Amino acid sequence: MDKSSTQEKSSPIVVGLDIGTTKICVIVGRRSKNGKIEVLGIGKAESAGVTRGVVSNIDKTVQGITAAVEIASTQSNVEIRVVNVGIAGQHIKSLQHRGLITRRDLQSEISRKDIDKLIEDMYNLVMPPGEEIIHVLPQEFTVDSEPGVKDPIGMAGVRLEANFHIISGQVTAIKNIVKCVNKANLESQELILEPLASSESVLSDEEKEAGVVLVDIGGGTTDVAIFHEGIIRHTAVIPFGGNSVTEDIREGCSVMRNIAEQLKIRFGSALAEENKENEIVCVPGLRGREPKEISVKNLAFVIQARMEEIVEHVYYEIKSSGYEKKLIAGIVITGGGAQLKHLPQMVEFVTGLDCRVGYPNEHLAKNEVLPKNVYEELQSPTFATGIGLLIKGIQKMEYTGIVETPAAEKVDKTVKYAEDKKFGLFGKILESGKKFIKDDIKDEDFLK
């Protein structure tokens, strides 16, 4: 093998799949040598089978996934088999629970295995019918009645307790996502809650420590995640997003949906007072009819009404979480809806908290592989969830890999590169936690 392929082996290739209401996005990448995320390819397709974050038409969703995978696969020269999928929707619920284990081995200190056992026990909780646990996130630990321990590994103790943030979703919604992924000839490595993914790509550790609210405004839903002292404290999914704004413009200004979307993107503002009275946009009429004149200020009034409603919902979630007074870092807005003009000012006005727009670019490595326009587009808040899913997938691979095998060996087991140029560069990503012997992976697997 040449030098370049040896360098390529430095990190496993991971794929994030964001099945959104307006777009399906596939991002292929790996961790670069300096610890940042190097994106190898990106594929986008229209999402026709998803309503408010939930799959409503399996066939249309599968078509979108297949189209996006094909584009990303061609651009990255990687055969995509396993993906990390995002999940959202109004059905997502979160609850707090406490768990404990009593350790029998008194001589040894608390290990990662003990924490994993505690987490596994939480997955056995009895949920209401039709609900399933998606994530179990440990918060503070208590070791032998000593509370407030953040990392108990290495401590001596018999009784290990922990507070958990448990996120659950509807079994049918989860099954539909998995079915779509499988029908597109892919395998889902992990199902990841979208606000958790977005938080990985746009929030810094300092912000999570200080107390921050992440608000991801997508097409069909607005996701909320609240962090304090580096720990996730509250999650919620609000069933309104950018599409609700577009529908309001369509009805309020009596225009077609595609024109309403363009008006929102090009002339939209979340604060009507920031727009001049005399600014007019001329919209072409339908089938030979007279062009229509729309006041930019009136357009902003329509947008402001809906955006205020969404922000009020977010503010309600902040208040009900009990962390309203502890959010030093304020609010970070991301997602496609965050690109709306004057939105940070409006959020500050409604909630009284500081607000900034979150861009996923601080985690991205400088990229010579992608075309310049694609790399620039990737730094938009629209791709916060996709890049976050990629980061989460890489973290999971590193976590299971470091526990089981040395990094160099692990790469050999997770990614195999075909030397023959005819087949290009294939990424074979194995499901986390499974051990594979090199001999088990036959060349035929890569030639299918």
N, C-alpha and C positions, 0 to 999 in steps of 0.2 A: 504493500500500500504506500501511496505517496504521502508527503508531509501533511498536505492539506487535509486528507481524510483522517490522519491521526489527530490533528487539531479539532476536527469536527466532532471527534468522539468525546470531547471534554464534558458534554452535558447531554442528557436525554432530550429528545424532541417531544414536545407536548402540544396538544391541540385543544383550544377552547371553542365551544359552540354556544353562541348566544341566540336563542330562539325568541326573538322579540315580536311585538305586535306589528311594527312597521317594517322591520328588516330581520333577515337571518344572517348572522355574521360568523365566519369561521376564521380563527387566527392561529397560525402555526408558528411556534417559536421555541426558544430554549434559553438557558441562562448563559450569558457571555462570561468571559474570564474576569471582568471587573465586577461581576455580581448583578449587572443590570439585565434587562430582558431584551434579547435579540429576536426581532420578528422576522421570520423567513418568508412568510406569505400570508395573504389575507384574501378572503372571498366574501362577497356580499350578494344577497339575492332578496327579492321582494318577498315579504311574508304575507301570504293571503289566507292562511288557515289558522291564524292565532287571533283570539279576541280577548282583550284586557289581560294579556299575559298567560292565557290558558289556551291549549290546543283545542280548536273547535272543528277543524277539518284535517284528518290525518293525511289524506292523499296530497292535498295542496302543500301541507307542511313538509312532507317527504320530498316533494318536487323542489321546494325552496332549499332544503338542506342539501340535496344532491347537487343542485346548481352551484351553491356556495362552496361546497367541498371540492367540486371539480376545479373551480377558479383558484382556490387556495392551494390545491394539490399541484396544479400546473405551475403556479408562480413560485412555490417553494421547492418543487421537484421532490416532494415527499409523498409516499403513498399513505393516505390517512385511513387508519383502522379504528383507533380508540380515541374517544373525545371526552372532555370534561364539560358537562352540560349545565346551563343555568336554569333555575326554576323560580318563578314568581307567580303572582295572581292573588286575588282577594282571599282565596282559601287558606293562605299561609297564616298560622297562628304561632304565638310564642308563649311559653310559660316558665315559671321558676320552680325548681325542685331541688330537694336535698337528698344526697345519697351517702352511704358509708360502707366501709369494709373493715373487718378486723383481721389483721395480719397474723399468720401463725408463726412465720419465721422471725423470731424476735432479735436474732443476732445481726441480720443484714439490714442495711438502710433501705429507705423507700426507693423503689426503682420505677422506671417508665412502665414496666409490666403491671405494677400495682395501680397506676393511674389508668392504664388501658382497661384493666378489669373493672374499675369503678365506672368508667364511661360505658363499657359494654353492658353493665347491669342496668344503666339508665335506658338503653334501647329496649329493655324488656318491660318497661312501664306499660300499664294497661291504658290504652288511649280510647277515646270515644269511638263508636263504630264508624268505619269509613275513613279514619285518619291514620296517618303513619308518621313516625319520627324521621325527619330529614337530617337534623344536626343535633348533637349534644355538645354544648360548649361549656367547659368548666370555668367557674369564676374563682372565688376565693376558696382555699382549702383550710381545713382545721385538722391539726395533728395533735392527738392526745389532749383535747380541750384547749389547744393553743390556736386562737382564731387568726384570720387575716394573712395566712401564708399564701404567697403567690406561686412559688415553685417549691413543692415539698421534696423533690428528688434529691437524695443524699442525706435527708434527715432521718433520725432514728425515731421510731414510733410504732405503736400497736394499732391504734384506732385512727383510721384516715377517713375524714369526711370532706364533702365539697358541696358548694352551691352550684347548680347547673342552670344554664339558659337553654331550654329545649325548644327547638323549632319543628313544627309539624305541618303537614299538608294533606290534602285529600288524596286518598289512594288512587282514585280514578284519574285525577290530573297527573299524578306521578307516572302511572302506568301508560297514559297516552303519550307522554314525552318519551319514555323508554321505547314504546312501540314505534314511534316515528324514527328514532335513532336506529333501531334494529332494522326497520324496513328500508332505511337508506344504506344498508349493509355496513353499519358501524356498530361499535360496542361502546356503551357508556362506562367510563372508568369511575366517575363519581358524579353525583347530583349535588350542585352547589347553589345555595340561596343567592340570588342576584345582588341584593344589597351588600352581602358579605364580600362577594367578588369585587364589586365596585369600590368598596372601602379599601381593598388591598392596592388598587391602582391609583387612587387619588388622595388618600389620607396619609399623613406622616405619623410616625410613632409618637412624636411630641403632641400632636393634636389629639390622638386617642388617649394619651395620658392626661391631658388638660381637661378633656371633656368636649365632645363635638357631636354634631348631628349630621349624618350624611343623607342628603335628599337626592335620589336619582329619578329625574323626571323623564320617563320613557314615553312611548307612543300611547300605550294602553293603560299603564299603571305608573304610580309614583311610589318608589320604595324608600322606606325610612329605616336607618340604623343609628342607634345612639350608643356612643362609647364614653367611658369614664374610667380613669386610672388604667388605661390600656385594655379594658375588658368590655365586651359587648354587653349592654344592659337592657336594650329594648329593640325589637324589630317590628315593623308593620308594613303592609302593602295597601296603598290607597287606590281604589279602582278608577282613577281619573288620570289623564296624561295629556300629551300634546294633541292627540286625536280629538279629545273633547273640545279643545280650543278651536281646532279646524272646523269641527261640526258647528260650533257657535258662530264662526265667521260665515260659514256657508248659509246658515239660516238668517243671521242678522243682516248680512249684506246682500242676500239673494244671489249668490254666485255658485258656479259649479265647484265640486269638492277639490279638484286639482288646482283651480284658480285660488280657492280659499287657502290651500296649503302654501302656494307661492306668495300670496299676500302676507301670510303670517311670517314666512322666512325672510322676505325682502323688506317689508315695511312695518312688520309687527313691533309693538312695544308694550311692556307691562305697566307703563305709567302714562296715562292719557295727558297729564299736565305737561309732560316733556315735549309734546308735539304741537306744532303751530296750527292755528285755525285754518290757514289758507292752503295747506298742503293737500293736493288732490291726486289720486291715482286713477288712471283711465284703464278700464278693463274692457277687452273686445267683446262685442255682443254676440249672441248665439245666432248662427245661420242667417247672416245678413241684417240682424237687428242693430239698432243704434248702440255705440259703445256706452258703457256704464261708468259714471264718475263716483268714486268712493273717497270720502274724507279720511285722511290718515288718522286724524284725532278720533273720529267715530270708531274706526277699526281698533284703535288702542283701547277705547272704552269697552268694547266687546271682549277683547283679550284680557284686560285688567279684571273684569268681573269674574271670569273663570279662574284665572291664576290666583286671585285673592281667595277663592273658595278652596283651591288645592292647598294653598299655604295655610289657611285656617285649619284644614284637616291635619296638616303636619304639626301645627302648633298645639292642637288638641293632643296628638300623640306625645309631644314633648312634655306637656303638662301632666298627662296621665302616667308617664314613666316615673315622675317624681324627681327628675334631674334638671328641671328648668333653671334652677339657681346655680348649678354646678358646671355649666357649659362655658368654660373660659374661651375655647376656640370657636364658639358660635356654630354657625351652619355652613356646610360646604354643599353647593348644588352641582350636580353633574347630570349626564345623560343628554339626549338631543334637545330636550326642552330648556336646558340651562343656557342655550345660546340666544335666547330671547333677550332683546335689548331692555335695559333698565330693570331686569328681574332682581339682581342682588339688592338694589335700592328698595324695591317693593317688599322683598322678604324682610329686610331690616326694619322697614316701616311697620309691617304687620306684627312681627315677633319681638322687636326690640333687641335682637341678637345680631352680632357681627355676621357678615355673609361674604363668601367668595365663591368663584366658579372653580371647580376642580378639574384639572387637565391631567390625563394619564402619562404625560411626557417625561416626568421626572424619573420614572422607572425604566424608560426605554433607552437602550444603547444606541449610539450613532450608527446608522445603517447605510452600508454601501450596496447591499443586495437589492433592496426595493427601489423602484423608481422614485424620484424626489417628490412628485406630487402625491404618491401613495403614502410615503413616510410622513408628509406634512398632514395629510388627512387623518392619519392614525393618531395624531396628537389632539384630535377633537374630543370633547366630552362624550360624543356619541359612542365612542369605542371603549369607554371606561369599563363597562361590564365585560366585554370580550377580552380585554387585556387582563382584567382581574381574574377571570376564569383560567386564563393561561398561567398567571402567577400562582393561583391556588393549586393548579395541577402540578406545577413544577415543585412547589413546596411539599406536596403529598409524595411525589416520587423521591425527593431528597430525604424526607422523613423516614419512609419505609426502607429506602436504600441504605441509609446510614445505619439504621438499626440492624439490618440483616447482613449486608455485605459491604466491603470497602468500595469507595466511589468508582475506582477504575474498573473493578470487576462488574459493578452494577451497570455501568454504561455498556459493557460488552453484552450483558444479558438483555438490556432493554432496547438497544438500537443496533441494527445490523446494516451495513452499507454494502450495496452491490458494487463490485469493482468494474463490472462491465458497463461501459457508457450507454449501451443500448437500453439498459433498464434505468439509468439515472440514479438519483439518490433516494433510497427508500427509508422511511422511518417506521420501525416496528416497535410500537409502544405496548408493553405488556401490562396487564391489569395489576394495580398495586397490590403488594402483599403476597403475590404468588411467586414461588421460586421455580426457575426454569434452568435445566441443564443445557449447555450449549448444543450438545449432540441432538437434543430434542427438536431444535429448530432446523428444519430441512430447507434446502434451497427451493424446493417446490412451493413452499409457503409464499415465497416472494415472487414467484412467476405466474401466480394465478391472475 
